[in-house]
Amino acid sequence: MARGASRFRWHARRVSTGPARLGSNFDLLRLGAASAVVFSHSLLVVTAAASYAAYLVSPFRQIGDDALAVFFVVSGILVTQSWQRDPDLGRYLARRALRLMPALIVAVALTSLVLGPIASQLTAGSYLRSPGSWAYLLNGTVFFQPYALPGVFEHLPQAGMVNGPLWTLRYEFVCYLAVPLLFAIVTVLRRRAVVLGFWLLAVGLGTMALTADRDFVLLGINPMSIAGLPGAAGWNYAPLVVLASYFLAGMCIQIWLPRIRFDGRIAVAAIPVFIVCSQVPLFFPLSVITLAYPVATFGLRSRSVMRVLVSRGDGSYGIYVWGFVVEQFTVLWLGPRLSALVVFAIAMPVTWAVGIVSWRLVERPALRLKPRSPTSPVAGARSRVRLTGSTRTIVRHAEITASDFGN
């Protein structure tokens, strides 16, 4: 057993030739993606059920879908990098849990126990005695399937929807679990191309799902429902293979990072190709490539005038888990006749502030508890990455620190 584990660890380290975060723009990309999700939902929260079909084909919906794709590409790069740097399963899972769960638990608990009684049409006593109030806690934090809260938002255009975006976290969690599994297969077969093969499988299945416009439930049983409590079922096939395609693209980029030439001109040219291909289900594989490449190219650059936006902390995850709740409260208090742009203009600054508070009071303290690898690189280690710009090749050195909060 010990010998096999040692062999696994050696091989995982051997394929790890890419750099760590490099003072990169990935935090900025995540902040932009989280803000884009809030923008996308600003139309959804004022859209009645009868007009929902129009929302599905609107630019707002497309922006939200593209932002999710960016999230999963970035996550694929950084999470793979985290495993390569320290391929210990226990420490890896602890890091993933400390990144994902604390802010989620706080958001779900505050929504259920503090904001829920304020927004509910029930009295505070009736609300807190309702099983649904407590079922929401377990649905949101254990099964990543948040459900409605009793009497909350029942007369809004998106009736009963409390925090819709949390549905993606269960698919992110599955991708987290896939990383050590894929590297285990890589170890056995001694072929990094295994990851590329799984990416090809994912994009193939994603293309078929999008082309046929079909979806089905992979896992439709929620223990909450079995217990007679409110529970939303749904681990669906189509979202899993589509989002996994972007995550695996990020994995491939990280694994083959030293062999990839990052050219800013190619990255810029890829963006309109992605915009076109993302509208054609048959071109889904090309849309994944033409998004992942610009994301990696921009993310690996160390300088950007917009970096000041993340100088106060990485509020992207807090923005993501709180944005929809803030927008629903905006519509609740100011009325459903607001335009989407007004909702966004009011909700975004509030959500941004909440995201920074979440980072400083919840996420950053939790990430300080991350287990350290006994062989993690010390501050001051240098890595060299070649980025080709529009007029010249930029070769830069950047610090690799063991205390990387983003991973």
N, C-alpha and C positions, 0 to 999 in steps of 0.2 A: 504493500500500500504506500509506504513512504517513498519507495523508489519510483513508483508510478507518478506520485504527486510531484517529485523532484523533476522528473522528465517533462511533465506538463508545464511546470513553471519555467524550465529552461527554454522550451520551445516558444512559449508566449513572449518571453523576453527577447528571444532571437528575432522574432518578426517585428519587434518594436523598434523601429529606426526613426520614427517621426518625432517631432518636438512636442513638448507640452505647450501650454497656452500661449507662450511667447508674447505676453502683453498685448493680446490680440483684440480684434473687434467683435468677438463672439458675443460678449455681453451686450454690445450695442445692437447687434443683429437680433438678439432675443428681446431686447427692449422694444425695438421697432415692430417685431412680430406680435408681441403682446398688445401693443397699442393698436396694431392693425386689427386684431381680433375684437378689441373693444369697439373700434370704428365699424367693423362689420355688423356687430350685434346692435349698434345704435338704430339701424333700420328694423332689425328683427323685433325689438322690444316695443315698437310702435306699429307693428304689422299684425292685423287681426288674422284669425285662423282662415277666414275666407280668402285672404290675399296672400296666404303663405306660399302658394305656387309661384307668384310673381317674385317673391323674395328669393326663391331658390335659383332663379335665372338672372338675378340682378348682379351688378358689379360688386355690391356690398358682400354678397355671399362668396363671390370669387376671390375677393381680397382676403376674407377670412380663411378660405381653404388654402390659399397660397401661403398665408402666414403660418398655418399649421404645418405645412410642408417644410417651411424654413426651420421651424422648431425641431422637427424630427431629423433633418439633415444635421443641424448643429449638434443635437443630442447624440446622433450616431458618431460624429467625430470625437466629441469630448468624452463620452462614456467609454468608447473603445480605447481612447488614449489613457483613461483612468485604469482600465484593466491591464493594458500593456505595461504601464508603469508599476503596477503591483498586482500580479495575477494570483491573488489569494482570495478564494471565494468568500470566506467569512468577512474579511475587511471590505471587499467589494460590495457585498450586500448591505453592510452597515453604512457605507458611504451613500449608497443609493437611497436607503431608507431615511438617512439624515437630510438628504437633499429634498426628497419628495414629501415626507410625511409631516414634519412639524408645522409648516405653514398651512398645509391642508387641514390638519386637525384643528388648528386655531381658527381658520376661516369657517369650517363646518360647525364647530362648537359655538362660536360667536353668532353665526347666522341663526342657528337653531335656538339657542338659549337666551340671546340678548335681542337681536334684531327681529326674530320671529314673533315674539310677543308684542313688539311695537307695531308690526305690520299686519298682524292677524286680526280678523274680524271677531275672533273669539276673545273672551276675557282672558286675562293672564293665567288665572287659575285653571280654566278649562283647557287652555292651550297646553300648559305644562302637564296636565293630567292625560292628555291625548297620547296614545301609543305612537302616533305618527311623528310627534316631536322628537322622541327618543330614537325611533327607527331611522330618522334622517341621519343621526350621528353615525350609526353603524353602516348604513348604506353608503354614506359619503366617504368614510375613512377606511372601512374594511373591504368593501366590495367595489369601491370607486363607481358607485351607481346611485348618486343622490336622487332623492325623490321629492315630491311636493311636501310642504309643511302645512299643517291644518289651518285653513282660513287665510293663508298668506298669498297675496297677489292673485286672488281668485277672479277678480273683475278687471284685470288688465288685459291688453291685447294678447299677450302670451300668458294666458291664465294658468296659474299654479306652478309656473316654471321659476324655480328659485335660483339655480346656478347651473345652467345648461352646459357651459364649457368643460365642466369636470369630467364629462364622459370620455374625453381623450386620454385621461391619466391611466385608465386601465390598459390601454393599448401601449402607452409608454412603458408601463410596468412590465408588460410582456416582452417588449424589446429589450429592456434591461436584463431580464432573465435569459434572453437568447444569446447575449454576448458571451458569457462563460461557456454555454453549451456549444456554440459555434467554434470557439477556440479549443474546446475539448476534441471536437471532430478534426480540426486542423492538426492537433497534436497527434491523433491516431493515424491520420492519413499523410501527415507531413506535407500538406499542400495548402498554401494560403488561398488558392483558387477556389477552395470550398466556399468561402464567403461570397465570392463572385457568383458561384453557382446558385447559392441561395438567393442572391439578389435577382438573378435572371428568373428564377422560379417565382419570386414575389411579384416582379413586374409583369411576368406572363399571366399569373393569376389575376393581378390587378387589372390588366388590359381586358381580360375576358369578363371580369365582373363589371367594369365600366362600360364596355361595349354592349353587353347584354342588358345593362341597367337592372341587374338583379342583385339581391342581397338575401341572406338568410342568417338565422341565429345559430352560432356555433355552440354557445353555452347559454341556455335560456332559463336555468334554474337558479333562483336566488334563495338562500336559506331563510331570508327574512320572510319571503312569501310562504315558504313551507310552514313557518312558525305562526302564520296568520297575521303578520304585520305588513305594512306597506313596503313594497320593494319593487324596483324596476329591473326587469330582466334585459339582457342583451349584451352578449359578446359576439358581435356580428362579423361575418366573413369579409365583406367588402372593405369596411374601414381598416380592418386588421392588415389585409394584404397591401392596401394602398399606402397606409402610413408606414408599414414595415419596409416598403420599397424605398422610401426616402431615408429611413433610418439606416438601412443596409447600404445605401449609396454613401452615406456619411462614414460608415464603417470601412468601406472599400477605399475611400479617400484617405482615411487615417492610416490604413495598413500599407498602402502604396504611396504614401506621401512623398518620399524622397524621389520617386520616379515620375512624379507629375509636374509638368511645367505650368505654372500659374501665370497666365498672361492677362493683364487687365483689359486689353483690346478684345481678346476672345470672350472674356467674361461679359463685357458690355454687349457684344454682338449676340451672346447667347440669350440675353433677357427677352428681346422681342420674339425669338424662336420659341422660348418657353411659353410666352403669353399666347402664341398661336397654337402650339401643340397642346397646351392644357385645355383647350376647348374641343379637342378631337380625341375621344377615348382611344382610338386605334393608335394614336401617337403617344400614349402614356409613357412608354419607356424613354422616348426622346425628351419628354417634358421633365422626367426625373433627372436626367443627365444635365439638361440645360438650366435647371435650377441649382442642382448640387454644385456644379462647377463655379458659378458666380458667388454662391454663398461661401464656399471654401476660399476662393480668391480674396474676397473682401474680408472674411473673418480672420485670415492669417496675416493681414497687414497690421502693423503695429501703430500706425499713425492715422488719425482722422480728426478733423476739426470738430466733429460731433462727439468725440469721446467725453467732452465735458458733460454730456447728458447722463453718463454713468459714473461720474466722479463722486456722486453722493452715495453710491451703492447700487447693487444689481436688484432693481425693483421689478424685474420682468415677471418673475413667478408670482409675486404678490399681485401685480396688475392682472395677471391671467386668472387667478383664483378669486379675485374680488370684483373684477370689472362688471360682470353681468349683474351681480347683486346691486352694485351702485346704480347701474342703469335702470334696473327695475324700480328701485326706490325713487329715482328721478322722475320716472313716469307716474309712480304712485302719488307723489306729492305735488307734481306740477301738471298732471293730466295727460291723457293719451293723445291729445291733439298736437303735441309737440312734433316738430320735424326731426328727422334723424340727425341732422347736423347740429341742431340745438341740443338734443340729448347728449351727443358726443362732446360738444363744447362745455357742457356743464359737468358731465360725469368724468371726463378724462382727467382734469386737474385733481379732482377728489381721489380718483383711483390711483393716480400717480403718487400722490402723497401717502395713501394707504399702502401702496407697494413699497415705498421707501421705509415706512414704519415697520412693515412686515420683515423687510430685510434686516433692519438694525436690531429689532427686538426679538425676532423669532429665528429667522434663517441663519444669520451670521453667528449668533451664539450657538445654534445647533451644529453648524458646520465646524466649529472649533472643537467639537467632540469627535470628529472623524478620526478613526484609527490610523496611525502612521505606519507606513511600510518600514521595516528595519533597514532596508537598502534603498530608500527613496533618495533621489538626487538632492544634494545640498544646494542652498541658495548660492548662486554664482556660477553654477555649471552653465556652459555655453552650448548653444545649438545654432546651426547655420541653415537658413532656409533661403532659397533663391526664388524671388518673385519678379516676374518680368512685367514692367509697366509699359505705357504706350510709347515711350521714347528711349528707355534705357533699362538695363537690368539692375535691380536693387538687391544687394546682398546685405542682410542685416543679422546682427547677433542679438539674442534676447535671453533674459534670465529664465531659467527653469526653477521654479520654487516648489518645495514640497507642500506648502500650505496654499494650495490652489482652491479658492472658494467655489469656483464655478463647476468643478467636477463633483 
